[in-house]
Amino acid sequence: MMVRLSAEEDSLARGHHGATAGMAMRIITEMAELMGANRLVQISSAHIDSCLYHGDGGVEFAERLVAGGGKVRVPTSLNVGALDLLHPKLVRADSHRREMARRLMDAYVKLGCRPTWTCAPYQAGHRPSLGDQVAWGESNAVAFANSVLGARTNRYGDFFDICCALVSRAPYTGLHVTENRRASILVDTSNLPLRLRQSDVLYPVLGSWLGATVGDQIAVIDGLPPDTTEDQLKALGAAASSTGAVGMFHVAGVTPEAPDVETALGGVPPTQVFRLTASVLRDALDRLYRQPGKLFSDEESNRLREEADRMTRYLEDIDLARERIVVMQEEFLAQQAQQQNSRMYVLSVVAAVFLPLTFVTGLLGMNVGGLPGLESPNGFVASVIIMVVAAAGLLAFFRWKRWL
C-alpha cells in the first residue's frame, strides 16, 4: 500500500531538513507500507527502548544519527541503559561492552533525548494525555500509556522508535486508530473474592495469565475495584506484555476508555469470555515461579513462592468459607423441607377428616325426593350429630394408629 505523504513529510524524506531526518522519514515510510498504513500521524512524544546496548550495530546506528545532525522533534525519554553511570565497574561486562554501552547512551542524549533511564517514564514526569498520539517503546511503558493514560501508541521496537522521534511521525495503523482500540475479549473477575481483588498480589499474576491467554488481543477486565491504583495497573500491564504481546487492556470503570464493559467492547459481543477463579490464577502463579532454567534469581523465585503461598492461603480460606456456606445451605433446606412436610401433614389430616363429611353433605344436598329426614324438624340436628361423631371417630382412629 502506498503511503500518502504531506508536503512537510515529503520534504523531510527528501533530506531537506538534514540527512538524519531524511533517513528516518524514509525508514518510517517503508515500515508504514509493510504495516499496511496509508498515511502517517503526527506524534507528541516518544519513549526510546533502543538505548539499551545489545550489540555494536546499535551503537553505530545511533552515532550515525548524531553525525547526520539528528535531533528529536518531540519530548523524548530514554529507557534503561546497560550501564550503571554511577558505578560502571559494578556491571558484569568486559571493558568493550561497557565502553560501547556508554557510547550508545551518550549518543541518544546528543540526539536531544532526556536521560531518564527508566522503563516507567510516566512516573518520571513524562505523561501524555488522553488521546495523544505518541511513539513509545518498551513493552510495559506501551501497555501503561495505552491502557492507563489513554495515549495512543503501537509497540515500537528498537531503532524504529528513535526514527519516529526524529521526525515526529508514526504509521497511522494499529492502536493509533480508534476502531483498533476496542476490546474483543471479556475477562470476568467477579467470582474472585473481594479481598483478593483488592490485594496487590493479584495484579502481576492476573497480568501473567492475561498475556499468556490473549496474546496480542485486547481484553476488557470486569469486576476489579473502582479504586484500583496505578501501581496495580502497572503490575498488570508489565506482566501481560511480558508473557504475551499485550499492548493495551481495559479495566471497566477504571481505565479512561472503559467507563463500562459495553463501551470498551464498542457495543459488539465479545468473541471470548473468561470467568476467572482463584484456582486458575494459582495455577498461573505456579507456572510462573516453576519456569525451567534461570529465568528468575533466587531472591525473585523466593518472592514468587511467597506470593504463591499467600494465594494458596487465600484459596484455603475461600474453600473453608465455601464449605461452611454449603453446610448452612443444607441445614436451611432441611429445615424448610421439615416445615413443608409438617404443613402438608396437617393439611392431609384435615382433608381426611372433612372428606366423609363433605360426602355426606353432598348427598343431603341433592334436590331429589326420598332424602331421609327431609320432612323431620330434627333432621338438621341429627345430620350435624352424625357428622361430628364421624369426625371424632376418624380422629380417634388416627390417634390409635399414632398418626397424630
Buried (B, 14 or more C-beta within 10 A) or exposed (E): EEBEBEEBBEBBBEBEBBBBBBBBBBBBBEBBBEBEBEBBBBBBBBBBBBBBBEEEEBBBBBBBBBEBEBBBBBBBBBBBBBBEEEEEEEBEBEEEBBBBBBBBBBBBEBBBBBBBBBBBBBBEEBBBEEEBBBBBBBBBBBBBBBBBBBBBBBBBEBBBBBBBBBBBBBBBBBBBEEEEBBBBBBBBBEEBBEEBBBBEBBBBBBBBBBBBBBEEBBBBBBBBBEEBEEEBBBBBBBBBBBBBBBBBBBBBBBBBBBEEBEBBBEEEEBEEEBBBBBEBBBEBBBEBBEEEEEEBEEEEBEEBBEBBEBBBEBBEBBEEEEEEEEEEEEEEEEEEEEEEEEEEEEEEBEEBBBEBBEEBEEEBEEEEEEEEEEEEEEBEEEBEEEBEEBBEEBBEEBEEEEEE
